Amino acid sequence: MDQLQDILNGYSVLLLSYLIGSITFIMGLKMLSHPDTARKGNLVAAFGMVISILATIFLYRNGMGEKLHNYGWIFAALVIGTVVGTMAAKKVQMTAMPEMVSLFNGMGGACAMLISVVEYHHNPTPDAGMFTIIVLGMVIGTVSFAGSIIAWGKLNGKIKDKTIPGGQGINFVLLGAVLVGSIVMIGGYVDMPSMFYIILACAALYGVLFVMPIGGADMPVVISLLNSFTGVAAAFGGFLYNNPVMLTGGILVGSAGTILTMLMCKAMNRSLTNVLIGSFGGGGAAAAGGASKEQGNYKEISLNDTAVLMAYASKVLIIPGYGLAVAQAQHACHELEKLLEEKGVEVGYGIHPVAGRMPGHMNVLLAEADVPYEKLLEMEDANAQMGTTSVVLILGANDVVNPAAKEDPSSPIYGMPILEVEKAEHVIVNKRSMKPGYAGIENDLFFKPKTSMLFGDAKKVLQELVAELKQV
């Protein structure tokens, strides 16, 4: 009787730990909605995760009343994972953050897939309900893992955009094979372990071919979508183990990823189907089309002229892009902002929802440099102020300010909402060269009468611009 009471007490503490973990996940996600509380939100959610993990290790009992064993293996894996994750997070540069997010997301999908494989191995003849959860977790986790690894390779340049002839047809065949195979196995029409692994292989191949042709400009959407896949797969793992905190975490990630995916699509004025099938920003054809267009000449501006123009401006709007992240110029940009404000210039930042390589990339970048959050204007608010802006300074942004999205129906980005910088009195574009942006198309803005090009590395240019402004 005493042993039974100990088990019940331990189970109550375990459930309480899971409740605390679930609450901290929800609180942490809420705090992530504002830069001032985002760091604390991460710590709160991490605290809940630690409690949930330790409670599971020491308090969980299976149906036979047995505790977990092999503590040496468990803690060895925890230590190795913690060390590797900490080192990777500390060493990663801001420009490499999107591919790290993709890689970590892929690992989450792989874990969900392995959970299903292990459960199937332990019980190859589960009931239909449990088998459905196992198969769905395996398929979604595998697609997320394979797709995230391809996204990681594309973001860091190791894998190029590649459109396979008849690729869409192949994808439909693979998806159909996965669905039919899953229905056949769950329905009990085929009882072959090999069929389970055939479905797994088809899901992995689908994940690869699904992401491979998607263009670079659509990567923020793909990252959000794959993130939601991982969350859903983790939620199925929560069902398998009857684990409330795993279920809560998976649902939160899955729903947040889905909502973010929809917001990204809205920001580009495109449907999710168009993103996944249209291969927008695929590079090859788009770049060729952009290169063949007659644009005329562009004009350059000197640092001295730029400094004078900005020093006597009433309002300056800074548009950050991936080039700012590459140059690690966010701190120099903040220094420029403070110097201009000392001279009586109103300064703000126009943030496009899909600027950079992942959702919120520019917000995180500028928050790292302690730029006040209230200075970050969403696209609609920034566009409303363009007509009264003296100078727009574009730092490494390209496709999100390309007027072809409004003016050229033949452009691959036609219809995508952009920052309407051409409405400002003066437009200064800082780039390393005249090469096309991530979407692979030339920017019509560079050849507009109001636009002047300021070539060079963003950090070096901003530092020199600050020095020039001090002399004005």
C-alpha positions as CSV (number, residue, x, y, z in Angstrom):
1,M,0.0,0.0,0.0
2,D,2.9,2.4,0.9
3,Q,4.5,1.7,-2.5
4,L,1.2,2.4,-4.3
5,Q,0.9,5.7,-2.3
6,D,4.4,6.7,-3.3
7,I,3.6,6.0,-7.0
8,L,0.5,8.1,-6.8
9,N,2.3,11.0,-5.0
10,G,5.0,10.9,-7.7
11,Y,2.4,10.9,-10.4
12,S,0.8,14.0,-8.9
13,V,4.1,15.8,-8.7
14,L,4.8,14.8,-12.3
15,L,1.4,16.2,-13.5
16,L,2.0,19.4,-11.5
17,S,5.4,19.7,-13.2
18,Y,3.8,19.3,-16.6
19,L,1.2,21.9,-15.7
20,I,4.0,24.4,-14.7
21,G,5.8,23.6,-17.9
22,S,2.7,24.2,-20.0
23,I,2.0,27.5,-18.3
24,T,5.6,28.7,-18.7
25,F,5.5,27.8,-22.4
26,I,2.3,29.9,-22.9
27,M,3.8,32.8,-20.8
28,G,7.1,32.6,-22.7
29,L,5.4,32.8,-26.1
30,K,3.3,35.8,-24.9
31,M,6.5,37.6,-23.8
32,L,8.2,36.9,-27.2
33,S,5.7,39.3,-28.8
34,H,7.7,42.3,-27.6
35,P,11.5,42.9,-27.7
36,D,11.5,44.3,-24.1
37,T,10.3,41.0,-22.7
38,A,11.5,38.5,-25.4
39,R,14.7,37.6,-23.5
40,K,12.7,37.0,-20.3
41,G,10.2,34.9,-22.2
42,N,12.9,32.6,-23.5
43,L,14.2,32.1,-20.0
44,V,10.7,31.5,-18.6
45,A,10.0,28.9,-21.2
46,A,13.4,27.3,-20.7
47,F,12.8,27.1,-17.0
48,G,9.6,25.2,-17.6
49,M,11.3,22.9,-20.0
50,V,14.0,22.0,-17.5
51,I,11.4,21.3,-14.8
52,S,9.4,19.0,-17.3
53,I,12.6,17.1,-18.4
54,L,13.8,16.5,-14.8
55,A,10.3,15.5,-13.6
56,T,10.0,13.0,-16.5
57,I,13.4,11.5,-15.8
58,F,12.9,11.0,-12.1
59,L,9.1,10.7,-11.6
60,Y,7.8,9.0,-14.8
61,R,6.6,5.4,-14.5
62,N,5.3,3.1,-17.2
63,G,2.2,0.9,-17.1
64,M,4.2,-1.7,-15.0
65,G,5.1,1.0,-12.4
66,E,8.7,0.9,-13.5
67,K,10.9,4.1,-13.5
68,L,13.2,5.1,-16.3
69,H,16.6,3.4,-16.3
70,N,19.9,3.9,-18.1
71,Y,20.5,7.3,-16.4
72,G,24.0,7.3,-17.6
73,W,23.0,7.4,-21.3
74,I,20.2,9.9,-20.6
75,F,22.4,12.4,-18.8
76,A,25.3,11.9,-21.2
77,A,23.0,12.8,-24.1
78,L,21.7,15.9,-22.2
79,V,25.3,17.1,-21.4
80,I,26.4,16.6,-25.0
81,G,23.4,18.3,-26.5
82,T,23.6,21.2,-24.0
83,V,27.3,21.7,-24.8
84,V,26.9,21.5,-28.6
85,G,23.8,23.7,-28.5
86,T,25.4,26.4,-26.3
87,M,28.6,26.5,-28.3
88,A,26.7,26.7,-31.6
89,A,24.4,29.5,-30.3
90,K,27.3,31.5,-29.0
91,K,29.4,31.3,-32.1
92,V,26.7,31.8,-34.7
93,Q,26.7,35.2,-36.4
94,M,23.5,37.1,-36.9
95,T,23.7,36.5,-40.7
96,A,23.8,32.7,-40.1
97,M,20.9,32.7,-37.7
98,P,18.3,31.7,-40.3
99,E,20.1,28.6,-41.3
100,M,20.7,27.7,-37.6
101,V,16.9,28.1,-37.0
102,S,16.3,25.7,-40.0
103,L,18.9,23.2,-38.7
104,F,17.4,23.2,-35.1
105,N,13.9,23.0,-36.6
106,G,15.1,20.0,-38.6
107,M,16.4,18.3,-35.5
108,G,13.0,18.7,-33.9
109,G,11.4,17.0,-36.9
110,A,13.9,14.2,-36.7
111,C,13.2,13.6,-33.0
112,A,9.4,13.4,-33.7
113,M,10.1,11.0,-36.5
114,L,12.4,8.8,-34.3
115,I,9.7,8.7,-31.6
116,S,7.3,7.2,-34.1
117,V,9.9,4.7,-35.4
118,V,10.7,3.6,-31.8
119,E,7.1,3.2,-30.9
120,Y,6.3,1.2,-34.0
121,H,9.3,-1.0,-33.3
122,H,8.1,-1.6,-29.7
123,N,4.5,-2.2,-30.8
124,P,4.2,-3.2,-34.5
125,T,0.5,-4.0,-34.2
126,P,-1.1,-1.1,-32.3
127,D,-4.8,-0.2,-32.5
128,A,-6.0,2.0,-35.4
129,G,-6.1,5.2,-33.4
130,M,-2.6,4.8,-32.0
131,F,-1.2,3.6,-35.4
132,T,-2.7,6.7,-37.0
133,I,-0.8,9.0,-34.6
134,I,2.4,7.0,-35.1
135,V,2.2,7.2,-38.9
136,L,1.2,10.9,-38.9
137,G,4.0,11.8,-36.5
138,M,6.5,9.9,-38.6
139,V,5.4,11.4,-41.9
140,I,5.2,15.0,-40.8
141,G,8.4,14.8,-38.8
142,T,10.3,13.3,-41.7
143,V,9.0,15.9,-44.2
144,S,10.0,18.6,-41.7
145,F,13.5,17.2,-41.1
146,A,14.3,16.6,-44.8
147,G,12.8,20.0,-45.9
148,S,14.6,21.9,-43.1
149,I,18.0,20.4,-44.0
150,I,17.5,21.5,-47.6
151,A,16.4,24.9,-46.4
152,W,19.5,25.1,-44.3
153,G,21.7,24.2,-47.2
154,K,20.0,26.7,-49.5
155,L,20.4,29.5,-46.9
156,N,24.1,29.0,-46.4
157,G,24.7,28.6,-50.1
158,K,25.7,24.9,-50.1
159,I,22.6,23.9,-52.1
160,K,21.4,25.9,-55.1
161,D,17.8,26.3,-56.2
162,K,17.1,23.5,-58.6
163,T,13.9,22.9,-60.5
164,I,13.5,19.2,-61.5
165,P,11.7,18.5,-64.8
166,G,8.3,17.3,-63.9
167,G,9.0,18.0,-60.2
168,Q,5.5,19.0,-59.3
169,G,4.2,15.7,-60.8
170,I,6.8,13.7,-58.9
171,N,5.8,15.5,-55.7
172,F,2.1,14.7,-56.2
173,V,3.0,11.0,-56.9
174,L,5.1,10.8,-53.7
175,L,2.5,12.5,-51.6
176,G,-0.1,10.2,-53.0
177,A,2.1,7.2,-52.3
178,V,2.6,8.4,-48.7
179,L,-1.2,8.9,-48.2
180,V,-2.2,5.6,-49.8
181,G,0.5,3.6,-48.0
182,S,-0.5,5.2,-44.7
183,I,-4.2,4.4,-45.2
184,V,-3.4,0.8,-46.3
185,M,-1.3,0.2,-43.2
186,I,-3.6,1.9,-40.7
187,G,-6.6,0.0,-42.1
188,G,-4.8,-3.2,-41.6
189,Y,-4.8,-4.2,-45.2
190,V,-1.1,-4.7,-45.3
191,D,0.9,-5.9,-42.3
192,M,4.5,-5.5,-43.4
193,P,7.2,-3.6,-41.4
194,S,8.9,-2.8,-44.7
195,M,5.8,-0.8,-45.8
196,F,6.3,1.5,-42.8
197,Y,9.9,2.3,-43.8
198,I,8.9,2.6,-47.5
199,I,6.4,5.4,-46.4
200,L,9.2,7.0,-44.4
201,A,11.6,7.0,-47.4
202,C,8.8,8.5,-49.6
203,A,8.2,11.2,-47.0
204,A,11.9,12.0,-46.8
205,L,12.2,12.3,-50.6
206,Y,9.0,14.4,-50.7
207,G,10.5,16.8,-48.1
208,V,13.6,17.2,-50.2
209,L,11.8,17.7,-53.6
210,F,9.2,19.9,-51.9
211,V,11.8,22.5,-50.8
212,M,14.4,22.2,-53.5
213,P,12.8,24.4,-56.2
214,I,11.4,27.1,-53.9
215,G,13.2,30.3,-54.5
216,G,15.3,32.2,-52.0
217,A,12.9,35.1,-51.6
218,D,10.3,32.6,-50.3
219,M,12.6,31.2,-47.6
220,P,10.9,33.1,-44.7
221,V,7.6,31.4,-45.6
222,V,9.2,28.0,-45.9
223,I,11.0,28.3,-42.6
224,S,7.7,29.3,-40.9
225,L,5.8,26.4,-42.6
226,L,8.4,23.8,-41.7
227,N,8.4,25.1,-38.1
228,S,4.7,24.5,-37.9
229,F,5.2,20.9,-39.3
230,T,7.7,20.2,-36.5
231,G,5.3,21.5,-33.9
232,V,2.5,19.3,-35.2
233,A,4.8,16.3,-35.2
234,A,5.8,17.0,-31.6
235,A,2.2,17.2,-30.6
236,F,1.6,13.7,-32.0
237,G,4.5,12.6,-29.8
238,G,2.6,14.1,-26.9
239,F,-0.4,12.0,-27.8
240,L,1.8,8.8,-28.0
241,Y,3.2,9.3,-24.5
242,N,0.2,10.9,-23.0
243,N,2.5,13.8,-22.1
244,P,0.6,17.1,-21.6
245,V,3.6,19.4,-21.7
246,M,4.9,17.9,-25.0
247,L,1.4,18.2,-26.4
248,T,1.1,21.8,-25.3
249,G,4.5,22.7,-26.7
250,G,3.8,21.1,-30.0
251,I,0.4,22.8,-30.4
252,L,1.9,26.2,-29.5
253,V,4.7,25.8,-32.1
254,G,2.4,24.3,-34.7
255,S,-0.2,27.1,-34.4
256,A,2.3,29.9,-34.1
257,G,4.1,28.6,-37.2
258,T,0.9,28.3,-39.1
259,I,-0.2,31.9,-38.2
260,L,3.2,33.3,-39.1
261,T,3.1,31.4,-42.4
262,M,-0.2,33.0,-43.2
263,L,1.1,36.5,-42.2
264,M,4.2,36.0,-44.4
265,C,2.0,35.1,-47.4
266,K,-0.2,38.1,-46.8
267,A,2.9,40.3,-46.6
268,M,3.8,39.1,-50.1
269,N,0.2,39.2,-51.4
270,R,0.4,35.6,-52.4
271,S,-1.3,32.4,-51.5
272,L,0.6,29.5,-49.8
273,T,-0.1,27.4,-52.8
274,N,1.5,30.0,-55.1
275,V,4.6,30.1,-52.8
276,L,5.0,26.3,-52.8
277,I,4.3,25.7,-56.5
278,G,5.3,29.0,-58.1
279,S,9.0,28.9,-57.2
280,F,9.1,32.6,-56.8
281,G,12.7,33.9,-56.7
282,G,14.1,30.8,-58.2
283,G,17.0,32.8,-59.5
284,G,17.6,31.4,-63.0
285,A,14.7,32.6,-65.1
286,A,14.0,35.6,-62.9
287,A,17.6,36.8,-63.1
288,A,17.7,36.3,-66.9
289,G,14.5,38.2,-67.3
290,G,15.8,41.1,-65.1
291,A,19.1,41.2,-67.0
292,S,17.5,41.6,-70.4
293,K,15.6,44.7,-69.3
294,E,16.9,48.1,-70.5
295,Q,17.2,50.3,-67.4
296,G,19.4,53.2,-68.4
297,N,22.0,54.7,-66.1
298,Y,22.3,55.0,-62.3
299,K,24.0,57.8,-60.4
300,E,26.4,57.7,-57.5
301,I,26.6,59.9,-54.4
302,S,29.7,60.7,-52.3
303,L,29.9,60.3,-48.5
304,N,30.3,64.0,-48.1
305,D,27.1,64.8,-50.1
306,T,25.2,62.1,-48.2
307,A,26.3,63.5,-44.9
308,V,25.2,67.0,-45.8
309,L,21.9,65.8,-47.2
310,M,21.1,63.8,-44.1
311,A,22.3,66.5,-41.6
312,Y,19.9,69.1,-43.0
313,A,17.0,66.7,-43.5
314,S,13.9,67.0,-41.4
315,K,13.1,63.2,-41.4
316,V,15.3,60.2,-42.3
317,L,13.9,56.7,-42.7
318,I,16.4,53.8,-42.6
319,I,15.4,50.6,-44.5
320,P,17.5,47.7,-43.2
321,G,18.1,44.6,-45.3
322,Y,20.2,41.4,-45.4
323,G,23.3,43.5,-46.5
324,L,23.2,45.2,-43.1
325,A,23.2,41.8,-41.4
326,V,26.1,40.5,-43.6
327,A,28.2,43.6,-42.7
328,Q,27.3,43.3,-39.0
329,A,26.5,47.0,-39.3
330,Q,23.6,47.3,-36.8
331,H,25.7,49.1,-34.1
332,A,27.1,51.6,-36.6
333,C,23.6,52.2,-37.9
334,H,22.4,52.9,-34.3
335,E,25.3,55.3,-33.9
336,L,24.2,57.1,-37.1
337,E,20.7,57.3,-35.8
338,K,21.8,58.9,-32.5
339,L,24.0,61.4,-34.2
340,L,21.3,62.5,-36.6
341,E,18.8,63.0,-33.7
342,E,21.4,65.1,-31.9
343,K,21.3,67.4,-35.0
344,G,17.5,67.6,-34.7
345,V,16.6,65.0,-37.4
346,E,13.7,62.7,-36.9
347,V,14.9,59.1,-37.5
348,G,12.8,55.9,-38.0
349,Y,13.2,52.4,-39.4
350,G,11.0,50.9,-42.1
351,I,10.7,47.2,-41.6
352,H,9.3,44.9,-44.3
353,P,7.8,41.7,-43.0
354,V,10.0,39.4,-45.2
355,A,13.2,41.5,-45.1
356,G,16.2,39.3,-44.5
357,R,16.2,35.5,-44.5
358,M,13.7,34.7,-41.8
359,P,10.6,36.2,-40.1
360,G,11.6,39.1,-37.8
361,H,15.3,39.0,-38.9
362,M,15.6,42.8,-39.0
363,N,13.8,43.3,-35.8
364,V,16.2,40.9,-34.0
365,L,19.2,42.5,-35.7
366,L,18.3,46.0,-34.6
367,A,17.2,44.9,-31.1
368,E,20.7,43.5,-30.7
369,A,22.0,47.1,-31.2
370,D,19.5,48.5,-28.6
371,V,17.5,50.4,-31.2
372,P,14.3,51.5,-29.5
373,Y,11.4,49.3,-30.5
374,E,9.1,52.3,-31.1
375,K,11.3,53.4,-33.9
376,L,10.7,50.2,-35.9
377,L,7.8,51.0,-38.2
378,E,5.8,48.3,-39.8
379,M,5.4,48.5,-43.6
380,E,2.0,50.2,-43.6
381,D,3.1,52.8,-41.1
382,A,6.4,53.4,-42.9
383,N,4.6,53.9,-46.2
384,A,2.3,56.4,-44.7
385,Q,5.3,58.5,-43.8
386,M,7.2,58.2,-47.0
387,G,5.6,61.3,-48.6
388,T,6.9,63.5,-45.7
389,T,10.4,61.9,-45.5
390,S,13.4,63.9,-46.7
391,V,15.8,61.0,-47.1
392,V,15.4,57.3,-47.2
393,L,18.6,55.3,-46.6
394,I,18.4,51.8,-47.8
395,L,21.0,49.5,-46.3
396,G,21.3,46.2,-48.2
397,A,17.6,45.8,-48.9
398,N,16.6,45.0,-52.4
399,D,13.5,43.1,-53.4
400,V,11.4,44.7,-50.6
401,V,11.9,48.2,-52.2
402,N,11.6,47.2,-55.9
403,P,8.9,49.2,-57.6
404,A,8.5,46.5,-60.2
405,A,6.3,44.8,-57.7
406,K,3.7,47.6,-58.4
407,E,4.6,48.7,-61.9
408,D,5.7,45.6,-63.9
409,P,3.1,42.9,-64.4
410,S,5.7,40.6,-66.0
411,S,7.9,40.8,-62.9
412,P,8.0,37.6,-60.7
413,I,7.4,39.8,-57.6
414,Y,4.5,41.7,-59.2
415,G,1.7,42.1,-56.6
416,M,4.0,41.9,-53.5
417,P,3.5,44.8,-51.1
418,I,6.7,46.8,-50.8
419,L,8.2,49.8,-49.0
420,E,7.3,52.7,-51.3
421,V,10.6,54.5,-50.9
422,E,10.2,56.3,-54.2
423,K,7.7,58.6,-52.6
424,A,10.4,60.2,-50.4
425,E,12.3,63.3,-51.5
426,H,15.7,61.6,-51.8
427,V,16.6,57.9,-51.9
428,I,20.1,56.7,-51.1
429,V,20.9,53.0,-51.6
430,N,23.9,51.4,-50.0
431,K,25.0,48.2,-51.7
432,R,28.3,46.4,-52.4
433,S,27.5,46.2,-56.2
434,M,24.7,46.4,-58.7
435,K,24.1,42.6,-58.5
436,P,20.4,41.5,-58.2
437,G,18.9,40.7,-54.8
438,Y,17.9,37.3,-53.4
439,A,14.9,37.0,-55.7
440,G,17.4,37.1,-58.7
441,I,15.9,40.2,-60.4
442,E,17.2,43.6,-61.1
443,N,15.8,46.5,-59.0
444,D,14.1,49.3,-61.0
445,L,14.5,51.6,-58.1
446,F,18.3,52.0,-58.7
447,F,17.6,53.8,-62.0
448,K,14.9,56.2,-60.8
449,P,15.7,60.0,-60.9
450,K,15.4,60.4,-57.1
451,T,17.8,57.5,-56.4
452,S,21.5,57.7,-55.7
453,M,23.9,54.8,-55.1
454,L,26.4,54.7,-52.3
455,F,28.6,51.7,-52.9
456,G,30.6,49.8,-50.2
457,D,30.4,47.6,-47.2
458,A,27.5,48.8,-45.0
459,K,29.5,48.9,-41.8
460,K,32.5,50.7,-43.3
461,V,30.2,53.2,-45.1
462,L,28.2,53.9,-42.0
463,Q,31.3,54.5,-39.9
464,E,32.7,56.9,-42.5
465,L,29.3,58.6,-42.8
466,V,29.2,59.1,-39.0
467,A,32.7,60.7,-39.2
468,E,31.6,63.0,-42.0
469,L,28.4,64.0,-40.1
470,K,30.5,65.1,-37.1
471,Q,32.2,67.6,-39.4
472,V,29.0,69.0,-40.8
